[in-house]
């Protein structure tokens, strides 16, 4: 009897009154636990007010335990409201990210961009642990708005910079010459911007945009074009040298594989040798068969 009395007193204190008629528990993902609480506790306060129940929520590492107590009918209604709240806010879209630069653009300086997306859309916006995607979760309307804001940031990062009145823009794919234009730690871009009074950015790996006054853009374009042309010449020269080396190697291998092949008319098979016309090895010394 004493133990039962202590239990009743404990329940009375916990519930600030007589023990509830019913107590129900549900375990949900921690994100749903936070959803039930709402911003500054507004959602859980509203649920308690409209259903006449008491709601206690505790969190573990990945889940939340939601305890609802009150009259049987009130508890059942509150549980139904919570399930509806979760269902309405469980729409989800996953947007793939092609580079770490996109992650930086979505997060923004000190998290400013992602905070704005969350606040204005009302959606939960999370970057995947491997930075390969961003998820947008919430109501259908929240997800639609959040997704549109994320895609806008992606387009802004991948697309050309804005061009102001009185400015012009030049764009070019730098290809394998990207490193030469950027320079060590961006040093060459810094120089181009300073010397020509323009803005130079490289997006999506190799796409270069030069924006500013026409004279500066033209001068910068000429310099970049010259570097690209020299780079292409070097590539073509290296390719030609590789082809010549491969040809010589093939000729040498042919001699090894066909040792009995008939020699060429000058006695050397497959090799270019100096002409003996006009003298031995081109020295001007005549060769008439006598010593």
Protein Blocks (a to p, Z undefined) as FASTA:
>chain_A
ZZmmmmmmmmmmmnopacdfbdcdddddfklmmmmnogghlmmmmmmmmnopacdddddf
kbccdddeddfklmmmmmmmmmmmmmmmmgccddddfbfklmmmmnogghlmmmmmmmmn
opacdddfklpaccdeddfklmmmmmmmmmmmmmmmmmccdddehiacddddekjmlmmm
nogghlmmmmmmmmnopacddeehiaccdeddfklmmmmmmmmmmmmmmmmmmmmmmmmm
mmmmmmmmmmmmmmmmmmmbccdfkopghiacddfehiahhnopacehiZZ
